[in-house]
Amino acid sequence: MRFSRVDVHEDKEKNLVTATFELPGLTKENVNIDVQNNVLTVSGESKFESNSDDNGYVLRERRFGRFSRSVPVPEGIQPEEIKASLENGVLTVTYPRQTAEQLPKRVTIS
């Protein structure tokens, strides 16, 4: 199983995490995004579409096959809070840095 490259950025002011995955040549039909036990997992498969065999290749660096990459998400995150888009081989996934239950709450003195 191969792994895709990922960058994860936290914006504390906007309470937003952005995870950007390199998935060259893939379409959204080849990619799965799952959340379980506070872990977001991006997985799928890139396929080599050629009728020829390995004969004749002088150099072959492109990788094909299954991939998976996981990043932690805040406890209590809801699936509808996760947004994803795939454009030009880059998958961008955003979700809250903290859930509403985790955000600090101010107590008013009566």
C-alpha positions in Angstrom: 0.0 0.0 0.0 1.4 3.4 -0.9 0.9 6.6 0.9 0.0 10.0 -0.5 1.7 13.2 0.5 -0.3 15.5 2.8 0.0 19.0 4.3 -2.1 19.9 7.4 -2.6 23.5 8.4 -4.5 24.8 11.5 -6.0 28.3 11.5 -6.8 29.1 15.1 -8.6 32.3 14.3 -11.0 30.6 11.9 -11.1 27.4 14.0 -10.3 25.5 10.8 -8.0 22.6 9.8 -7.1 22.1 6.2 -5.6 18.9 5.0 -4.3 18.8 1.5 -3.5 15.5 -0.2 -1.6 15.0 -3.5 -3.6 12.5 -5.6 -2.4 13.0 -9.2 -4.5 11.5 -11.9 -7.4 10.5 -9.6 -11.0 11.4 -9.8 -13.4 11.6 -6.9 -14.8 8.1 -7.8 -11.3 6.6 -7.0 -11.1 8.2 -3.5 -12.9 7.4 -0.2 -13.0 9.6 2.9 -14.0 7.9 6.2 -14.1 9.1 9.8 -13.9 6.6 12.7 -12.6 6.9 16.3 -11.4 10.5 15.7 -9.4 9.6 12.7 -10.0 10.8 9.1 -8.7 8.3 6.5 -8.3 9.1 2.8 -7.9 5.9 0.8 -8.5 4.6 -2.7 -6.7 3.2 -5.7 -4.9 4.5 -8.7 -5.0 2.1 -11.7 -2.5 1.7 -14.5 -4.6 1.6 -17.7 -2.4 0.0 -20.3 -2.8 -3.0 -22.5 1.0 -3.5 -22.7 3.2 -5.4 -20.3 6.4 -4.3 -18.7 8.5 -5.0 -21.7 9.8 -2.0 -23.4 9.9 0.3 -20.4 13.2 2.1 -19.9 12.1 4.0 -16.9 8.9 3.5 -14.8 8.5 5.9 -11.8 4.8 6.4 -11.7 3.1 4.4 -8.9 -0.2 2.6 -9.1 -2.1 0.7 -6.5 -4.0 1.2 -3.3 -3.2 4.1 -1.0 -4.2 5.2 2.5 -3.4 8.2 4.7 -4.9 9.1 8.1 -5.0 12.3 10.1 -6.5 12.9 13.6 -9.7 15.0 13.9 -11.2 16.6 17.0 -13.4 14.4 19.3 -17.1 14.8 18.6 -16.7 16.0 15.0 -19.8 15.4 12.8 -19.5 14.2 9.2 -21.5 17.2 8.0 -18.7 19.4 9.4 -16.1 17.9 7.0 -15.9 19.5 3.6 -13.9 18.0 0.7 -13.0 19.0 -2.9 -10.8 17.4 -5.5 -9.3 19.6 -8.2 -6.2 19.1 -10.5 -5.1 16.1 -8.4 -5.2 17.9 -5.1 -7.8 16.8 -2.5 -8.6 19.5 0.1 -10.4 18.4 3.2 -11.4 21.0 5.8 -13.0 20.5 9.3 -13.3 22.5 12.6 -10.1 22.6 14.7 -12.3 22.3 17.8 -15.9 21.2 18.1 -18.5 23.5 19.7 -18.3 21.4 22.9 -14.5 22.0 23.1 -14.5 25.7 22.5 -14.0 27.9 25.6 -17.2 29.2 27.1 -17.4 32.5 29.1 -19.3 32.4 32.3 -21.2 35.6 33.2 -21.0 36.8 36.8 -24.5 37.5 38.1 
